[in-house]
Amino acid sequence: MKAIRKSFSGVEVLKGIDFDLCAGEVHVLAGENGAGKSTLMKILAGVYRDHDGEIFLKGRRVRFSSPHEARANGIAIIYQELSLVEPMSVAENLLLARQRVGSVWFDRNASRKAADLLLKEMHLNIDPDRPVEEFPISVRQLVEIARALSLNADILIMDEPTSTLNAQEVDRLFAAIRAVTGRGCGVIYISHKLEEIDRIADRITVLRDGGTVGTSWASDLTRDELIRKMVGRQITDHFPYTRTERGREVLAVNHLTVAGSGSGDRPDVHEVSFSVFEGEIVGLAGVQGSGTSEILHALFGDARGRVHGTITLPGRRTARRTPRSMISQGMVLQTNDRKVNGLVMGMSITGNITLASLARYSPGGWLSHSRERRASAGQAQRLRIRAASLSDSVEYLSGGNQQKVVFAKWLETDPRILLLDDPTRGIDVGAKQEIYELLMQLKGKGCGILLVSSELPELLALSDRILVMRKGEVVREFARGEAIQDEILRAALLDAAGAHA
């Protein structure tokens, strides 16, 4: 790719980018949110056609008019935001990209056999006839990856493919990447997770503000040098932590049980009890299916299964829980899927930021747009949201800036209890630092925070206590300073049979 330029609404977002890929290598594309990584890859994948510059594929100049044409030329892409058709089955989604345009018949038996083989290769033990929407986001992510791998592409683009995966699933993905590069496929890998870049990269190209900072062999670039190239400044403390005096109890959970949302009789959460205090971050650790996310949804009042047990906020026990009632009592939930249940994608940035607190901008029942604009401008400045205008649709923001908008929406409600499910998912290292500092500020003001994170180092660094969950139950509790990564993983993964071995 040579001298690639691209503008949106008159704003140039790519400023003459050069990028190349060799067969059999993993070339990491790094940079902060908004640097232009995803836009560059969408040009390569045929999504954006109105751009300047040239693309050469195996020495031949090309200009794709559609994603279908790019796929026909051996280019497959896994998007940061999933592109599955959720009401369709797993098998149908896996084979969708491989169906011929204009084909009348769909051979269900052949598709089922092919789907079984793909799922087996990814070590996914799921029913391929179930709709994709019935599975948690990490399983959907693996289905998306399996679909892309099935295309036998010459170039495979992966945009934040591990944002919802646990350590075992990441290992599984990296083994698959090594397999495809071994047969000559070139992989372009976009990630903000520095430990992943260390493990998988052959070369690294850094983008910043739509321009190329440079390309280096991964072995020649230290982690600190990479961060400095990405953010344009030195970050010396990746995980700031402030010890805060613990205050009164703000949340008490007793014997919480959430009926299973899938097949089988085992509940998603079983007889869980714990407390959260003012000025405290409590981490919930566990692999996929352990019940961590289900606890947050149950507390917020939108769990799929029936909820039993008692939840007590300061001064009273909550009887009827709905998201509206919990927000009014100072509890908010930031989910791990901003596109599905975090944002209204067609609405403006301002509209999304004020969505959960409209009453304060509606004196006499009339919405005051000037108050809305002032409030959203304050949050945008506080969280350093990058946008040409706050009246723009939120769908045009980078993934990381979208995540910041979700955060801004909940901060506008002045919460006392924050339920955070992977709050830094899809956020670059510089923006993560800002979010970490914000969490320390909120903790210092007396907020209680319940934190779920797919990044164990993040959980260890930020939490005052960590509760480890396995199969819907809390199996261990670690105080800050006592927890180490190996012990948490052992507690999260060891089943009852292994405990007695």
N, C-alpha and C positions, 0 to 999 in steps of 0.2 A: 504494500500500500504506500503510495507516494504522494506527498503534499495534499493530504485529504483535508478539505475544509467543509464545514457544515454550519448553517445558521438556522435559528428558530426565531420568528417574529423580528427579524432584523438584528438579533443578537448572535454574534459568532461564538459557537461553542467548541468548534474544532478549528485550530489555527495552523494548518499546514502540517499534519501529522505524518511521519514516516514510520512504518512498522513492517517487519518481515517475520516469516515463520519457516522453519526447516522441517522436513519429514523426520518423524521419530523423536521430536523434542517437546518439552513442556516449556512454553514461553509465557511467563507470568506478566500480566498487564496490571500494574499497581498505580495507586493514586487515591486522593481523597474523593469523597462524594462530589459529583459535579465536575470532576476533572475531564470527563469526556470518554471514559472507558466503554461504557455500554453503548453510547452513540456510535463510536467507532466500530464496534462489533456488529451493530444493527446494519451499518452500511455494508459490511462484509457479507452479512447474512441476507441481503436483499430487501430488508425492511424499509430503509431510506434510500431513495433513488436520486433525489435532487441534491447532489453534492458535487464539489469540485475535487480534482485530483484523479489519480489513476490506480487501478488494481490489476495486478498481474498474477495469474494462476498457472503455475508450471511454465512460466515464460510467455503465456498467452494473455493478451490484454482482454479484460472482461468488464462488463457492467451489468449487474443483475437487475432485472425488472421486477422480481418478486422473490419471496422466500422459497417458493416452489422451484424456481430456476436455480437458486443457490444450492438447494438440496440436490437437484439433478446433477450439479457440478461437484458434488462430494463434500458439501459444507453443512454440518449439523450444529445446532446451538441449543444450549440449555439456559433458559432465561432465569434471572434472579426471581422474577415474579412468575409463578407456575402458569403454564399454558395448556393445562389439561382441560378436557371437557368433563366437568365434574359429575353431571348426571349419568354419564356413560360408564360402562364397566371398565375395570382395569384392563381386560383383554382388548376391548375395543380401542381404548386409548393407546395401548402399546402398538397396535397395528395401524392406527389411523394415519400416521405420517407415511406409511409404506403402501397405502392403497393407491391404485392408479386412478387418475382423474378420469371421470366418465365411466368407471366400472359400475356395472349394474348389480352384480351378485357379490355378496359377502359370505365367504365360506367360513361359517362359525366353527366347524370342527377343526379346520386347518389353523384358524386364528387362535383357538384355544390351545392347541398343541404348541404353536409358536410362542404364545404368551407364557405357558408353563416353562418352556425352555429358558426364556429371558428372565423370568422370576427366579428360576433355579440358579442361574449364573450370578444374580445379585443376592442370592441367599435370602430371598423374600418369601416367607411361608405365609402367603395370604391367598384368599379365594379370588381368582381372576374374574369371576362372574359378578362380584359385588361392585356397586357404583363407587367410583373414586371418592366421592364426597363423604362416604361413610368412614374413611380412614383418617388418622391424624396427619398433620402436615408433614412430619418426617417421612412417613410411608409414601405420601404423595410425591415428595421430593425424589425418593428412590425410584418410583415409577417413572417420573420424568427423565431421570438419568438413564434408566433401562431402555426407554424408548429411543433416546438419542444414540445410545451405544448400539442399538439394533440396526441402525442405518448403514453400518460399515463405512463411515465417512472417511475421507482423506484428511479433512480438517474438522476438529471437534472444538467448539467454543463452549466454555463452562463459566457462567457468570454467577459467582457466589454459590456454588453447588452444595456446600456443606452448611449453609446457614441454619438448618434445622436438624442436623445429624449429630448423633452422639459419637463418642470416640471409636467404638467398634464399627459403626457404619462408615465413618471416615476412612478407617483402615481398609474396609471392603471397597470403597470407591477408589482409593489410591492403588489398590491391587488391579482394579479394572483399567485404570489409566496406564499403568505399567504394561498391561497386556496389549492395549491398543497402540501405544507408542512402539512396542516391540515389533508390531507388524507394519510400522512405517507411518502410522497416522500422526499428524502434528496436532498438539493440543495447545489452545490458548486458554489460559486459566486466570480468571479474575477473582481475587480474594483480598479481604482486609485482615485475615488472620495470619499474623507473622510466622507463627509456628508451622502453619501449613506451607507457606512460601518456602521456609527453610527446608522442608521435607521434599517438596515436589518439583521445585524450579530448576531448569537448566540455565535459562536466561531470564532477565527481568528488564522490562521497559517501564519507566515511570512517566506518567502524565501529570501535569499540574496546570490548572486553569486553561485547559484546552490546548496546551502545547506540550512538546516532548522535552522532558528533562534529560533523558539519556537512556542508553541500553547498556547493561553490564552482564557478565557471567555471574550467576548466583554465588559462586565460590569466591568471587572478588568483592562482594558487597556485604558489609556487616549489617546487623539489624539496625543499629543506631544510624548508620549512613543511609539506609533505605528509608527510615522514618523521616530523616532530615530532608531527603529528596522529595518525599511525598508531601510533606506539610510546609516545607520552606522555613522551618524553624526547629530548634532543638527541643525535644521533649525528654526530660530527664527522669520523670516519675510517671510510669504508665498507669499505676494504680494508686492514686492519692487516697489516704485513709486518715480520718480524724476520729479520735476517741471522744465519745460524747457521754455525759452522765445520763444513765438510764432513768427515765421518768416513770410515770404511772402506766398501768396496763391500758392499752388502747384496743386490744383485740384478744378475746379468749375463745378458743375453739375446743369443744368437748364432745368426744365420741362422734365425730363427723363421719358419716358413711354416705357414699354416692353409689347408687345402683349402676351396674355395668351398662354402658351405652351400646356395646356390641353384643356378639353372641356369647353364650355361656352364662353361668350363674355367678361367677366371681365378681364382686363389686369393684369399681374403679378405685374407690377409696374406702378403707375399712377401719372404723373405730380410731380415728386420728384425733389427738388432743395436743394443743400447744397454745402458747401465748406470744403476743408481740407487744413491746413496750415503746413508749415515746423515746425518740432518739436512738432507735435500734434498727439495724438491718438483719433480718433473719433469712438465711439462704435455704432453699429447698433443692436438694441434690437428688438425682436419680436418672436412670436410663429411660428411654421411651417406653411408655406403658406403666411406669412406676406410680403415676397418679399425681405428679407435681402440678401440671397444668390444670388437671381436673379439680384440685383443691381451690385454685384461684377462681375458677368459674363458679364453683359451688358457693364460695363466699360472696361473690358478686351477684349471685341470683340468676345465672343463666346456664346452669349445668343441664346436660341432656338427660341424665338419669335422675331418679327421685333422690332427694337429699334428706337425711335424718341426722339428728344431733342438735346441739345448741351452739349458737354464735352470739357472743355478747360484746357489745360496744360500750364505751363509757356510760354508765348510768342505766343501761337497759339491755334486755335481751331482744334480739331481732326475731320477730315471729314470721312475718310475711316478707320474703326477700325478693326484690326485683332490682334490676340495674338502676331504675329511677330512684327507688327508695334508698339504695345503698349510696348513690351519688349524693343524695340530700343529707345523708348522715356522715359524709366526709370520706367515703371509700371509693376508690376508682381502680379500674383494671386496664392495663395496657397489654393487649393480646400479642401473640407472636405472629399474627398475620395481618399486617396493616391494610392490605388490599381488600381482604374479605370483610373484616369487622373492625377496622381501625379508622378508616377514612371514607368519605363520600367522594369518589374519584372525580365526578363531574362538577363538583362544587369548588368554589374559590378557596384559596389558602385562608383568607379571613373567615369565610363561612365555616370552614372546618375547625379553626381554632376556637371559635365562640359557640360551637354547636351544642356543647354540653352545659353551657351556662347562659343560655339566651335570656333568662328572666332578668338578669342584672342589666341587660342592654335594652329592655323593653318597658320603660316607664309608662304606666297607663295602658299597657297592652300593645304599644306601638314600638316596633323595632327601630332603634336609633343607630343608623349606619355610621354616624360619626363616632359614637362610643365604641362600636364594633371595630372600626378601623384603628382607633387609638389603642385598644386592648391588644389587637393582633400585632400591631407594630411594636408594642412593648415586648411581647413574647418572642417575636421574630428577632428582635435585637438581643434579647436575653439568651436565646438559644442559637444565635448566629445562623438563622435560616437564610440560605442563599436563593434569591428569587428576583427576577426582573421587576415584578410587581406583585403585591399581596392580593391583587384582584385576579391574578392568573389562576387557572385551574390547577389543583394540586396534582393532577395526573402528569403534568409536565415537569415536575420536580424529579431530581434523582432519588433513588431509594432511601438514601440516608437522610435527605432533607424531608422526605415524606415522613420518616420515622420521627424526626424532630417536631413536625406539625402535630403528630399524635400526642407527643409529650406535652406540647404547648396547650393542646385542648384540655388535657386533664389538669395541668397546673392552673388554668383559668378558673377551675372550680374550688381552689384553695383546699386541697385534700389534707386529711389528717392521717389516712392510711393509704399507702400505695401498694397495689398488687401488680408486680412487674414480671411479665413472661417474656424473657429474652429481649430486654429493652434496647440492647445495642445491636440487635440483628441487622446486618447489612449496613453498618455504620463504620466509617473509616477510622483509623487510629487517632487522628486529631479530634474528630467529633466525639469519639468514645471518651477521650480525656475530658472534654467539656461536660459530657453526661455524668461521668464519675464525680467531677467536682460539684455538679448540681445536686447529685444524690447526697454528698457530704453536707452541702448547705441545707438541704431539706431535713436531713437527720439532725443537724444542729438546731433547727427551729422546732424540733419536737415531733416530727412526723415519724410514724412507724412504717417500715417498709418490709414487705415479703417479696423476696427476689428468687425467681427461677432463671437459670442461665445454662445454655448448652456449652458454655466455655467455663470449664472448671477453674482455671486460674483466676478468672474474673470473680467467680463466686467466693473463692478462698480469700481473695484480696479485699473484697468489699464487705463481707459479712461479719457481724459480731458473733453470731452463732450459726451453725449449719445443721439442719435436720436432714438425715439421709433416708430416702424412701425406697422401698422395694415391694412390688406387687401390691400397691395401695396402702401400705402400712409404713409408719415411721419405725425404722430399725436401729438407728443410732443418732445420737446428738453430740456434736463437737463444739466446744467453746473456741473462741478465736485464739490462735496460737497452738491449739491441740491438734487441729485438723491438718493432715497432709494428703496430697492427692492420691497416693496409693491406698491409704486407709479408707478414703471415701469411696473409691472405685471398688475396693474389696467388699465394703458393706453394701454398695448398690448392686453388685453383680452376683454375690454369693447367695445361692438358694439354700433352702432349709436342709436339703440333703448334703450340700457341701459343707454346711456349718458343723455337721456331726462327723465329717470324714476324718 
